[in-house]
Amino acid sequence: MERKVLHLGKLADTQAKNRGSQEAIRYRDDATGTWQPVTWTQFADNVNQLACAMLANGVKHQENMGIFSQNMARGIYTDFAAFSIGAVTIPLYATSSETQVQYIVNDARIRYLFVGEQQQYDTAFRAHSLCPTLHKLIIYDSKVVRNPQDKTSVYYADFLKVDEKTIGKYQELLKERKANLNDDDIANILYTSGTTGESKGVILKHSNYIGQFEAHFKVLKFLTWPNMTSMDFLPLTHVFERGWSFLCLCAGVVVCVNTDPHAILQSIQEVHPNAMCAVPRFWEKVYDGVNAKIAGMSSVMQKVVKSALKVGREYNIEYVLKRKTAPISLSLKYRFYDKLVFQKLKRAIGMDNALFLPTAGAPIPPTIEEFIHSVGIGLVAGYGLTESLATVSCDHGVKTLGSVGRPLPGIEVKIGENDEILIKGPGVTCGYYKKESATREAFDKDGYFHTGDAGYLKDGELFITDRIKDLFKTSNGKYISPQVLEGRLCVDKYIEQLAVIAEQRKFVSALIIPAYDELKAYAAEHKIEYKDMKDLCQNKEINQMIKTRIDTLQQTFAAYEQIKRFTLLPEPFTIDKGELTNTLKIRRQVLLKNYSEEIDKMYEA
């Protein structure tokens, strides 16, 4: 019998009825450092109380509401309270700049914006005067210091207070709203960068969630196992974490909310979760950390680990991933090394209970994928987009290293012109918010969505080969629009040309051709001595000056979009070396080849 997936607005009440005293979510209490459980009864009470407060403040059916916060339990309550009254939530990344907040709030005509901590409050308050529709900020963190000029914001606890004389009226209105919920209602609008750098709001309906969840339940049977836990690590703004966390709540899997991304390793070691979404960068850090520990072992123990990894690779990759039964001799060897090496290693990083660890957002390096599988960690490669409500494909069935798994049931994948991956299915968006032209361009005549990614299908598995989109994607899964950043920074008098480096890298860097005459003039004015242009470009004082100017120019960009390191080049890009076209446009692939040494140096620890 197939599982019935409900409208998200009905989830809290339904789970409270069926699971009452069972745990729904868990979060760390900063005061005590302990993890606090929230039962489904408490979860539903929180959601319904907030929903009544929203109604008391006049929130309309399908009205857009913003959530500008790091991961917090209150943010989850806000989503489900809005869903229960038929409203729409629009999450903003906690690191969003004032310009980005202003754009989204104005584009979606947001009246109520829930903000998390001091950083989000300060950013939102500065943007407030430039957002005509923004009526009120609701502050989650009671420790936030409000601006003395702020006369409209309220703390979350105060927003919840509804006059006892009228609470019955809003409770009845809440019942009415719930009774009229429609699967075709919009649940979220998720803003994602477009090819020109301008954000586009991806419309996701409740029917998209229902379709995706039903597909996941068909292939991920463990979701219904008792006492399952999932660590909420990635931002809930990201469709990957949002879709997965909501699926877990639907399945009754306990969602453990990690509010501080920097504390994730500690949180994992405390909770020992069964599941967790992550981007390849996380696994790169795990890989580096484990190898550092191995390097510190005795020569004898290093040989043991080397033998263990060899056995682990054969057992897990050649047999387990291929759904084959391993020979008895290999199975016995693996059990021995699993107990002697792998279990201790996994326990040390809190992964000893991990069953399902999906990774997406960027390709995972083959060496790292092989290593993680070899030690028996349940890494699951997948592929998806905001426009597909995350998962298009993931590992279920026979798995080949390098693939991103098999399409979920109900998702159609075909390969189009230029090997572009085209998709159709219940999770795919109906289009972009208020962008009819972009919506028309995104679909072909048969209703397939253009992903902008190139790849191929082999034996039912999907492989990604390249990106067609005119965007860079870091190894953290963040999109970067190089032209927008380059255009902003090249207005500086000391910068002649600039080439952003970011695709599949840990962070954004840049190759810079400085304005040589201006640089010489600055050196003369500040009495900086140098032998030649190479010497001047490597001068610490010069580099600090350029860094200060870059930081000033890029401050309106989100943190992940900003250049972290750069290299000043002593010679300009030329047509003769193939670095520029005849119209003096940069040929990025040539630059990556010609300056590979300089680029690699910027990413050294």
N, C-alpha and C positions, 0 to 999 in steps of 0.2 A: 504494500500500500504506500503510495507516494505521500510525502509530507505536504501538508497544506501550509503555504506561506501567506501571511496576512499583510495587509496595509500596515506600514510602520507606525501609523498613528494609533493602531489598536494593539501594538505589541506589549506595551507596559501593563495594561489591564489584563490581557490574556495570560501573560507570564505570571503576573501576581496571583491570578486565580489558580493556575496550574502548579506553580512552583513556590508560592508564598514565602516560606521561610528559607528557601534555598538562596545561595549567593548569586547576585546578578553582576556586580562589579566590585572592585577592590581598589583602594587608593592609599598612598602613603600619607600619614598624618605628620606634617613637618615638625610639629611640636614634640611628638614622642618618638618619631622615627619608625613607627610601626605601621603595618598595613591594616587599614580599616575596611571591614566587609560591609556591603550594602545589600540587604536582601531584596528580593523582587517586590515584596510588599512595600518596603521603604522606597525603592526605586519608583514604583507607581505613585506613591504618595507625593514624592518630590516633583515628579512630572506633572501630576494633576494640579498641585498647588501653583506651580509656575504657569501652567496653562490658564488657570483662572485669573492670575495676575495679568497675563497677556490680554485676555478678554476684557478685563477691567480697564486696561489702557487702550482699548479700541482697536486691537489688531484684527484685521479683516481676513476673510478667506483668500488664500493665495497671495497674501501680502509678503513682501520680501523682508526678511530680518537678518541682520549680520551678526556673525560670531568672530571676534578678533581676539584670539587667545591661544596660548599654548594648550596642550592636552590637559583637561580638567574634568572631574566628574560633573561639575556644573554645566560645562559645555555640552556634555552628552544629554543632561536633563533638558537643556534648552532645545536641542534638536528634536527630541521626542515630544516635548510640550508643544512645539510649533507644529509638528506633524499631526498631533491629536486635534488641533483646531483647524487643520487644513492650510496652515501657513507654510512659507518656503524659507529654508535657511540657506544663507550664503556664508560659508566659512572663508576667512582671510588668514593667510599665513601670519604667525605671530611675529615674524621678522619683516613684515611688509613696511615699506616706506610711507611717508605721509602722502606722497604723490600717488602711490598705488591705492592707498585707502580712499583717497579723495575720488579717484577714477571709479572704483567699484561702487562706492556708496552713491555717487551721482548717477552712474549708469543704471543701477538697480533701484534707484530712488528709495533707499533704505531710510526708515524713520527711527528704528530702534537698533542700536548697535551694542552688543554685549562685549565687554572687554575684559581681559584677564588680569595682568599685573601692571606694574608702574610703566614699563616700556610701552605696552599697547595703549594704556590710558593717555600717556603724554602725546603719543603720535596721533591718536584719534582726536584728542582735544585740539591740537594744532590744526587738524584738517576740518574740524567742526564748522568753523566760520565760512569755509569754502564749499560747504555741502548744504544747499538750501533745504533739502528734504529731511536732513538729520535732526530729529527732535530731541532724542535723549540717549546718553550713554549709560549703560547699566554695568556696574563694576563688580566683577566676581570677588576680587581680593579685597577684604575689608581693611588691609594694611596700606592700600594705595593712598598716597597723599594727593588730594585734589588741588587743582589750581585755584588760587584765591578768587579769580575772575569767573570761575565755573559756577553758574547758577542753576544749571539744568540737570546735571548728572546725578545718579542715585546709586547707592550700593545695592547689591543683589538682595541682601536681607530686607532692605527697606522696600524694594520693588515688589517683593512677595506679599507685603502686607495689604490686605484687602479689607475694607470696612466690614465688620461682622453683620451689619444691617443689610448689606448687598451681596454678601458672599453666596447666599442661596441662589440668587439670580444668575450669577456667573457659573455656578455648578450646573444649573439646568441648561444654560447656554452651551456649556461644554458637552453635556450629553447630546444635545441637538447637533452640535458640530461633528461629534464622533459618529453619530448615526448617518450623517450625510457624506462621510469620507468616500472619495472616489479613487480607484486605482489610476485613473488618468490625470489625477492632480500632480502638479510639479512638487517634488520633494526638495531638491537642491538645485542651485545654479552654482557650478564650480568654474571659477575663472582660471583660464590657462593662457599662456602666451601664444600669440599668433605669429605668423612668419614675419610680420613687420614689427613685432615687439609689442603690439597693442593687445591687451587682454581680451579674450573672448569668453563669454559666459556659456558654459555647456549645460544644457537643460537635461536634468535627470528626473524622470517621473517615478512614482511609486510602482508603476507597472514594470519599470526597468529593474528596480530592486527585486521585485517578486520573481521576475523571470530569471535573473542571475542567481538568486538564492535557490530556486528550484533546481537549476542546473548543477550547482555546487553540491546539493544534498544527494544528487544521483551518483556522484563519483567520490565524495569525501565522507565515507561512512563513519569515521571516527568522530564527526561533529556531534553525533548523538550519544557518544559514550558518556558515562557519569563522571563528575568531578574533573572535567577538563578545564584548563586555564590557558589564556592567551595574553601575552604581554603587549600592551598598547604602547608602541615605541615611536613609530613614524608619526608625523603631524596628522591629526584627524582632518585637516584641511585637504590632505592628499587623498585622492580617490582610492588608492591602494589600501591605506589604513582604514579609511572611512568604510569602504565596502566590506572589508574583512571584519572589522569590529562590529558592524551592524549585523553581519551574518552570524557572528559568534553569539550576540545577544539573542538573535532569533532562534539559535540552536540550543541556548541554555549554557553555552560555554562562558565561564567567568572571565570578564575582561579586566585585567589589572592595569590601571592607568598610571603610566610613568610620566610625571609632569616635567621632569628635567632630562632632556636628551643626553646631557653630559653624565648623568648618573645611571645610565642604562645598564652598564656592566654590574654595578652594585645591585640594581633592581632585579636583574636576571638571577644573580647569585642568591638573593633573598627569596625569590618566588619559585625558581626552577620551573618555568612555564612549559606547557606541552606544545605551544605554538607561538610564533611571533613573525610578523612581517619585517623585512629589512631590505635595504638596498645593497648592492655589491660592495660599497665602500665599507660597510660594517664588517663584512666577511674578510675584506682585505686586512682590516685591523686585527681580527681574530687570527688570521693566518700569520701575520707579522708577529703577533704576541706569542703564539705557540712556537714558532720557529726560533724566537729569541730564547724561550725557555729551553728548547732542545739544545741550542748552541751552548747553553750554560751547564749542560749535563756532562757527566764523565764520559770518556771515550767508550767505555763498555756499554753504558746506558744508551748512548747515541746509536750504537750498533743494534741494540734491542729495538729501539724505536724505528730504525730504518727497516728492520725485518718485519716489524708489526705493520708498518705502512704498506709494505709490499704485499703482505697477506691480505690486509684490509682492502687494498685496491682490487685485487683479484676477486675477493669474496663479494664485495658490495657492488662493484662496477660491472664485473663480468657475469655475475649470477643474480644478485638481488635486484638491481635495476632492470635486468632483462627478464625478470620473473622466472628464473631458472632455479632448479634445485642444485645446490653446490655439492661436490663430492664429500663424503664423510670425513676424509682426511683433512680437506681444506676447512670444513666447518669446525672441526676440533681445534685446528690451529687458530682459527679466528676467535673462538671462544676463549682460548688461552690468552691471546693478546688483548682481547676486549677487556678481560678482567684485570690483566697486568698493566695495560697502558691506556686504552681508550676510555674506559669507564672513569678512571682517575682524572684524565684530561677533561672529559666532559663535565664531571662533577665540579672541577675547579672553576669552570666558567659558567656553571649553572645550567648546562645543557643536557644533563643526564636524564631528564624526563621528556626531552623534546622529541616530538613525533612529526611535526609538520612545520617547516621553516621556509615559507615562500619568499623568494627574492625576485625583484623585478625593478623596473625603472631604468635599467641600463644592463648591457651584457655583463655577465660575470666572467672574469678571466678564466680560461680553461685550467690553468695550473691550480687555481684556488678551488674551482668547482671539483676537480679531481681529488684534491687533498681533503676537502670537507666530507665528501662521500667516503673516502678511504677510512676515515676515523669513525664512520658510522653515524654521523650527524644527519638528520633528516632534511637536508637542503632540497628545496623544490623550486626549480627555475620556472618562470612564467612570463607571460607577455600580455600587455593590455594597455589601454589608454583611458584618459578621462572620459572620452566620448563613448567608450564601450562599458562604462562603469567597472573599470579595472579589467578583470580576467577575460581574455580571449582564449588563452591556452595555458595549461600548466601540466606538470608531470602527473599523469595518471595512466596506468598501463605501462607497457614496455618503454624504457627511457634510454635515449642515446645522449651521451655527453655532448654538449654544444647546442642541443635543441632547446626550445622553450616549451616543450611538451605538446600535448594534443588539445585541439579545440574542445571546449566544453560542449556537452550535449545541447543541441538547439542553436549553436553558433555556426554559421556557414562562413567558410574562408575560401577565397579563390585568389589566384595570382593574376594580376592585370598587366597593363602595359608597363614597361620598364621594371618588371618583376615586382610591382607594387602589391602589397597585401591589401585585399579588399574584404570587408566583413559585413555580415548581416546577422541580426539576432535580437532576442528580447531585451538585452541589456544596452543596445546601441541607442544613443541619443536621437531625439527627433530633430535636433538642430541647435543653433547658437542663439542666445537671447538677443533679440532686437537686431539681428544681423541676417536678414533674409538672403542677401547675395552670397555671403560666406556659407550659409546653409545649403543653398542650391549647388554651389561648387563642390561641396564635401561629399555629395552622393552621385553615383552614376545613374543611368536611366533605369536600371533594374533595382535600385534601392540599396545598393552596396555602398558602404562608407569607405572613402579613401583614407587609409591610415597614414600615408606619407612615408611608410617604411617598406623596404624591399626585402624579399625573402623567397623561400620555396618550401614546398611540402614534400616529404619523403616518408613513405610507409606510415602515413598518418600523423607524423610529427612535423612541427613547424620550426623552421630555421630562419633567423634574421641575418641578413647579409650586409645591409647598409641603411643609411637614413636618406630619404629623399627630401625631407623637410628642410627648409632653409633656417635651421636652428641648430645650436650646439646643445648637447646633453652631457652634463657632468656625470661622473661615476656615482654621485649621490642621487641621480635621477632628476636633477633640476634642469629646466630649459633655460638657455641663454641666447639672447638675440645679439649677435656680434655687431651688426651694423648700427644698432641704436647706441650701444656703448662706445663704439669707435667714433661715431658722429659726435657724441657728447665730449669726448676727451680731446679730439683733434682740433677743437677751438682754442686750445691752450697755445700760447705763442712759442713755447718750448718744444712742442710736439709737431713734427712734420707729417709722420705717418704712424699708424698703430695697427697691429694685427692681433686680435684676441685669440687666445688658445684656450679651449675648454672641452672639446669633444672627448668624452670618456676619460676626462682627467679629474683629479680629486678636487680641484678648485680652478678658478679663472686666473690666467696669467696673460702676459702680453709681450710681444716684440715691438720695440719702439725705435723709430728713426727720429732722433731729436732734430730740432732746427739748429743746425750746427753754428750758424753765425750768432744766434741768440745765446747759445750755450757758451760760446767763446766770450761774448760780452759779459755774461754773468760771472764767468771765471775771472775775468780781468777786474771787474768791480769788487769782487770779494777776495781778490789776491790769491786765487787758487792756482797753484803751479801744476803743469802737466807737460809730458814729453810730446804726446801726439793725441789724436782724437780717441784712440782706443783707451789710452790712459785717462783721458778726461771722462769718458763714458763709464769707466769703472770707479771713478772717484766717489767716496762715501758721501761727501757733502753735496755733490751734484745729485746723486741718487736720492738722498733724503729730501732735497728740494723738489724734485720731480714727484716723489711719493706724496708729499704734502699737497701739491697741486692736484694730483690725481684724486686723492681722497676727498678734496673739496668738491671737485666736479662730479664725482660719482656718489655723493652722499644721498641722493634721492633714489638710488637703486637699492634693491633688497640686498642683504648681506651676501647671499649666495651668488649674486650677479656681479659683485665687485671684484676688481683685480686685486689679487693678494700679492703677487710677485711680478716683476717685469725685468727685461733686459734691454739696456740701451745699446744699440748697434752703431759701430763706428763708420759703417758704409751704408748708403741708401739701397733700397730695393731697386732692381733694374729690369728693363725689358730683355736685355741681352741674356741675363741669367734665367729668364723664364718666370721671374717673380711677379712681373706686372704684365697685363695685357696691353694692347696698343692704345687702349683708352685709359691706361694707368690704373686699372682695377687690380686688386691683389689676387694672386693665384695661391690660395691657401695650401693646397696639397704640395705645391712646390716649396713653399716656405717651411712646411713641416719636414720636408726632406733636407733642404739646404741648411736649416738651423736646428737639426735634431739634437745636436750636442748641447746647444744653448738652452733648448726647451727642456731636455731631460734634467739639466742642472737645476732648473727652477723647481723641479718636483722632488729633488733630493731632500731627505730629512734634515 
